[in-house]
Amino acid sequence: MTRDFAKQVWWGGAARWLAVLALLGAGCKAGSCGSGASGSGPLSEQERKGLPGVIAFVSERAPQKDVWLVRPATGEQTQLTRGPEDEYPGAPSPDGASLVVVAAAEVQGIHVEQLRLAPLDGGPVVMLAPPRGRARNPSWSPDGSWFVAESDAQSFSDVVKQAPRENAEVTRLTEAPEGNFEPSVSPDGTQVAFVSSRTGDPEIYVMKADGTDVRRLTSFHKEDMAPKWSPDGKWIAFLSDREGRVRVFVVKPDGTDLRAVSGSQQTGEEREPVWSPDGKKLAFVGRAKDEKSRIWVADMAGGEPVALTDGKSTDDQPEWSPDGKYLAFASERTGDVELFLMRANGSGQTQLTNTKGADWLPRWFVPKTLPPAGQGAGRAEGT
């Protein structure tokens, strides 16, 4: 699939991710796929006018992968990055003024990555660090004054911290030679959750934002990975294959109350959990055996998860709207990979993009400003 390499770059790059992050599919029980929700047709033009913000995404309409922006209210699209490398959207800055971009390329047969900051007003791209073999998984502090990321600048893979500017000092927060991955900053900016293989297999850890007071949250002989803080800071979601299939789990920051969020076996393999803005729900992708992937939602209050898409095509990569009322997702239902919208209950599924070449990996946020239509961020020099 065209997305496999990008997912490998973005979510960790280790071989274990290939099985987890290839396009999957799943099933749901009768009547639970949004069919009973009000409004079975596409979103009306009037309703779409009220959709907030903008969605950044990867587009393959050019020979290389670029980051584009689309307004869900109108469908108007703007190219953000124009570098010669493949570029993928990370998280927007907390003030909505810019977007961290992961650039990846092959230079003389060697894979290199670089973190860049793309201003949404069309200004020049900022090179946040020199090109290297591993530069990925950026996570912002709540005030936007610093971020953490994976880096191999000093060892195989460390969590590092720096300010979002060129030539900023880089602070190494971890030193375990076995590797440290996938950092996630807590909503209050005081802690960082991350994955480390320091005990022989990947486990979830938490440390203070300065790298001190490292605490291990999980302890199992299988793999725990991809931690994500809830918006209220009360939970950390993560993936684990401890039950013989990959599932979405949650745990409190003190290591208590670890549990799977989907109670049944009907979801199959699970991945890509994303918190609703209020932290009360988790959307994720699930695939049952011999079926296609579906987007599910689980309520943190308990109960069975509900499938929002019907499994007739591969639906992937859910992303909540800033107000929590809608979801964007990637789907292959038209024969190409395009972005779609739907209400948070699965109704009103509406095609958003329609271009030759895959559009995927949506990131929905409220921007501070946007470049004029057709204008993108200044072209970056190659890695």
C-alpha atoms as one frame of an Amber mdcrd trajectory, in Angstrom:
protein
   0.000   0.000   0.000   1.152   3.563  -0.627   0.735   4.435   3.046   2.823
   1.680   4.619   6.121   3.550   4.393   4.614   6.741   5.788   3.118   4.912
   8.746   6.453   3.254   9.351   8.118   6.686   9.393   5.470   8.350  11.506
   4.651   5.791  14.174   7.999   4.318  15.012   9.738   2.680  12.064  10.452
  -0.647  13.776   9.467  -3.850  12.016   6.800  -4.542  14.631   4.789  -1.608
  13.305   4.397  -3.005   9.822   1.960  -5.666  11.006   0.087  -3.246  13.253
  -0.187  -0.321  10.883  -0.857  -1.874   7.489  -4.392  -1.185   6.290  -6.756
  -3.431   8.217 -10.522  -3.937   8.424 -13.203  -5.019  10.941 -16.855  -5.843
  11.595 -19.645  -4.721  13.918 -22.852  -6.113  15.308 -26.103  -5.515  13.455
 -27.572  -2.069  13.916 -24.444  -0.551  15.454 -22.839   1.051  12.388 -24.572
   4.401  12.586 -27.572   3.104  10.642 -29.992   4.132  13.378 -28.653   7.653
  13.690 -30.606  10.620  12.443 -29.665  11.895   9.004 -28.616   8.929   6.872
 -27.530  10.968   3.864 -24.466  13.178   3.355 -24.092  16.345   5.398 -26.101
  19.220   4.000 -24.385  22.319   2.684 -25.895  24.287   5.551 -24.537  21.898
   8.181 -21.110  21.843   6.581 -20.906  25.631   6.793 -20.750  25.254  10.567
 -17.813  22.821  10.577 -14.854  24.353  12.375 -11.203  24.713  11.473  -9.101
  23.056   8.824  -7.771  19.552   8.145  -4.126  18.969   7.247  -3.447  15.761
   5.331  -1.002  13.888   3.116  -1.700  13.995  -0.589  -0.061  11.858  -3.263
  -1.347  13.878  -6.219   2.266  14.882  -7.043   5.222  12.512  -7.526   6.186
  13.147  -3.892   3.914  13.237  -0.836   2.989  16.760   0.239   0.967  18.276
   3.075  -2.251  19.964   2.024  -4.998  21.769   3.928  -8.729  21.446   3.315
 -11.547  23.459   4.844 -14.252  20.975   5.864 -16.877  23.703   5.619 -16.258
  24.365   1.923 -13.894  21.694   0.587 -11.431  24.411  -0.510  -7.881  23.039
  -0.599  -4.468  24.686  -0.195  -1.025  23.172  -0.636   1.092  23.763   2.490
   4.450  22.109   1.729   6.363  21.954  -1.541   9.620  20.272  -0.626  11.127
  17.655  -2.952  10.948  14.991  -0.223   7.936  13.110   1.104   6.337  15.204
   3.847   3.800  14.180   6.506   1.740  16.329   8.904   2.454  16.181  12.618
   0.644  18.089  15.331  -0.258  21.772  14.905   1.340  24.253  17.276  -0.902
  25.127  20.250  -1.462  28.645  18.891  -2.593  27.250  15.530   0.033  29.244
  13.627   2.136  26.395  12.243   2.399  22.670  11.720   5.246  20.305  12.489
   6.094  18.319   9.370   8.147  15.128   9.097  10.183  15.066   5.869  11.650
  11.768   4.662  13.955  10.969   1.756  16.585   8.586   0.481  19.984  10.258
   0.159  22.635   8.135  -1.551  20.737   5.027  -0.522  20.379   6.100   3.128
  17.012   6.908   4.703  16.953  10.331   6.397  14.264  12.260   8.255  13.930
  15.864   9.331  11.477  17.774  11.526  10.320  21.076  10.042   7.950  23.820
  11.097   5.594  24.982   8.349   3.887  28.333   9.072   0.262  28.389   7.951
   0.567  31.962   6.678   2.808  30.812   3.830   6.092  31.882   5.396   9.361
  29.968   4.970   9.707  26.518   6.480  11.939  26.325   9.568  14.422  23.441
   9.808  14.145  22.318  13.436  17.166  19.981  13.355  19.645  18.639  10.805
  18.581  15.620   8.719  19.216  12.293  10.454  18.126   8.674  10.412  15.396
   9.106  13.024  13.438  12.336  13.627   9.767  11.659  14.278   6.783  11.571
  16.654   6.848  15.231  17.783   4.572  16.203  20.683   4.004  19.824  21.772
   4.050  21.390  25.215   0.711  23.104  25.946   2.208  26.599  25.659   4.102
  25.815  22.433   7.482  26.867  23.841   9.002  23.387  23.376   8.279  19.949
  21.997   9.634  16.434  22.386  10.426  13.940  19.635  12.298  10.744  18.791
  15.886  11.252  17.671  18.976   9.175  16.906  21.321  12.171  17.232  23.113
  10.657  20.233  22.085   6.987  20.242  19.812   4.456  18.523  16.616   6.213
  19.641  16.083   8.776  22.402  13.370  11.159  23.493  14.705  14.695  23.082
  13.353  18.140  23.954  13.887  21.454  22.174  12.361  24.831  21.357  10.584
  25.134  17.972  13.251  27.167  16.214  16.276  26.563  14.045  19.559  25.745
  15.825  17.779  25.387  19.197  19.550  23.497  21.958  18.472  19.846  22.047
  18.160  18.187  25.475  18.385  14.416  25.683  15.719  13.153  28.129  16.418
   9.401  27.889  19.619   7.377  27.715  18.564   3.708  27.602  20.571   2.213
  24.691  17.811  -0.308  23.882  15.680   2.525  22.517  13.034   5.058  23.567
  10.102   5.917  21.341   6.764   7.676  20.757   6.773  10.479  23.356   3.506
  12.145  24.352   3.396  15.314  26.470   0.748  15.514  29.196  -1.925  18.238
  28.820  -0.399  20.263  31.663   3.114  19.940  30.236   4.653  18.449  33.376
   5.072  14.845  32.209   5.990  12.839  29.131   4.708   9.331  28.430   6.888
   7.214  26.149   7.808   3.687  25.118  11.115   2.121  26.136  12.683  -1.264
  25.444  15.150  -0.925  28.325  13.885  -4.128  29.994  13.900  -6.204  26.821
  10.453  -5.501  25.387   8.493  -2.290  24.786   6.716  -0.952  27.886   4.967
   2.328  28.720   6.848   4.765  30.975   6.194   8.256  32.322   8.808  10.850
  33.302   8.850  14.491  34.282   9.290  16.942  31.431  12.956  17.384  32.372
  13.642  13.635  32.062  13.727  12.888  35.811  11.521  10.623  37.955  11.077
   7.877  35.335   8.256   5.489  36.264   7.233   2.268  34.535   3.468   1.922
  34.006   3.187  -1.464  32.277   4.948  -4.760  32.840   4.140  -7.610  30.487
   6.214  -9.844  28.235   4.359  -8.658  25.127   4.602  -5.255  23.426   2.972
  -2.069  24.774   3.214   0.945  22.472   1.859   4.274  21.154   0.835   6.091
  24.384  -1.531   9.059  24.106  -2.695  11.244  26.987  -6.377  12.005  27.357
  -7.161  15.744  27.074  -7.993  15.910  30.794  -4.769  14.118  31.773  -6.611
  11.368  33.658  -5.733   8.491  31.305  -3.103   7.265  28.886  -4.325   5.188
  25.956  -1.927   2.699  24.362  -1.788  -0.384  22.148  -0.815  -3.838  23.389
  -0.684  -7.362  21.978  -0.771  -8.935  25.452  -3.964 -10.863  24.607  -2.687
 -12.340  21.362  -4.171  -9.538  19.283  -3.449  -5.831  19.317  -6.058  -3.937
  21.369  -6.553  -0.446  22.758  -5.920  -0.193  26.499  -6.005   2.674  28.976
  -4.128   3.184  32.226  -3.993   6.006  34.753  -0.730   7.979  34.985   0.056
   6.275  38.296  -0.165   2.823  36.652  -3.538   1.829  38.128  -6.838   0.824
  36.505  -5.290  -0.736  33.380  -8.039  -2.109  31.125  -9.074  -2.683  27.524
 -11.594  -0.157  26.245 -13.484  -2.596  24.012 -15.188  -5.289  26.027 -16.053
  -7.730  23.247 -14.086  -9.753  20.744 -15.988  -8.429  17.728 -13.582  -5.586
  16.974 -10.661  -7.906  16.161  -7.248  -6.231  15.799  -7.349  -2.639  17.025
  -5.150   0.387  16.374  -4.992   4.173  15.928  -6.832   5.312  19.071  -7.687
   9.009  19.181  -9.291  10.841  22.104 -12.381  13.002  21.766 -11.689  16.610
  22.812 -13.536  16.124  26.117 -11.667  12.887  26.883 -14.883  10.899  27.309
 -14.551   8.744  24.177 -11.913   6.962  22.133 -12.282   6.402  18.406 -10.152
   3.645  16.913  -9.793   1.328  13.931 -10.651  -2.352  14.259 -10.491  -5.342
  11.981 -12.115  -8.719  12.504 -10.755 -11.755  10.678 -11.550 -11.856   6.953
 -13.324  -8.483   7.134 -12.440  -4.904   6.262 -11.526  -2.200   8.737 -14.129
  -0.119  10.510 -14.007   2.919  12.708 -15.279   2.274  16.223 -15.928   4.473
  19.213 -15.717   3.419  22.865 -17.191   5.323  25.802 -14.843   5.657  28.763
 -17.852   5.220  31.031 -18.054   1.587  29.836 -20.243  -0.569  27.632 -19.700
  -2.164  24.253 -17.938  -0.155  21.529 -20.016   1.002  18.568 -18.873   0.771
  14.942 -19.435   3.996  13.026 -18.714   2.628   9.538 -20.279  -0.460   7.965
 -17.224  -2.468   6.871 -18.132  -2.543   3.193 -14.851  -0.770   2.436 -11.600
  -0.053   4.265 -12.060   2.957   6.571  -9.042   4.227   8.448  -7.341   6.995
  10.496 -10.186   8.651  12.453  -9.674  12.234  13.610 -12.051  14.220  15.848
 -13.198  17.716  14.977 -12.099  20.380  17.477 -15.645  20.576  18.868 -16.010
  16.774  19.143 -19.161  16.679  17.008 -17.643  15.156  13.871 -14.913  12.804
  12.670 -12.719  12.888   9.590 -11.315   9.640   8.225  -9.607   8.097   5.208
 -11.507   5.577   3.106 -10.971   3.484  -0.021 -14.709   3.236  -0.789 -14.392
   5.191  -4.067 -11.505   3.074  -5.375  -8.944   5.705  -4.410  -8.026   6.837
  -0.908  -9.978  10.000  -0.051 -10.946  11.922   3.074 -14.499  11.681   4.408
 -16.498  13.365   7.162 -19.224  12.025   9.438 -21.072  13.002  12.569 -19.754
  11.567  15.816 -22.543   8.954  15.775 -21.522   7.660  12.321 -24.292   9.343
  10.325 -23.901  11.846   7.496 -20.868  10.238   5.865 -19.666  12.722   3.258
 -16.752  12.689   0.807 -14.412  15.642   1.397 -11.574  15.234  -1.143 -11.703
  13.919  -4.688  -8.324  13.897  -6.425  -6.234  11.439  -8.381  -3.771  10.033
  -5.860  -4.296   9.090  -2.233  -5.368  11.672   0.380  -4.922  10.446   3.964
  -3.620  11.039   7.524  -6.033  13.851   8.553  -5.136  16.320  11.331  -8.136
  18.519  12.273  -7.534  21.784  14.164  -8.451  25.469  14.362  -5.722  27.535
  12.640  -4.588  31.008  13.592  -4.454  31.942   9.930  -4.344  30.269   6.535
  -2.399  30.988   3.336  -4.429  32.230   0.367  -5.869  29.488  -1.811  -3.201
  27.973  -4.050  -0.351  29.346  -1.958   1.717  27.124   0.323   4.592  27.375
   2.719   7.910  28.398   1.242   9.784  25.605  -0.502  12.277  23.898   1.782
  15.695  22.810   0.634  16.117  19.045   0.396  17.516  16.868   3.175
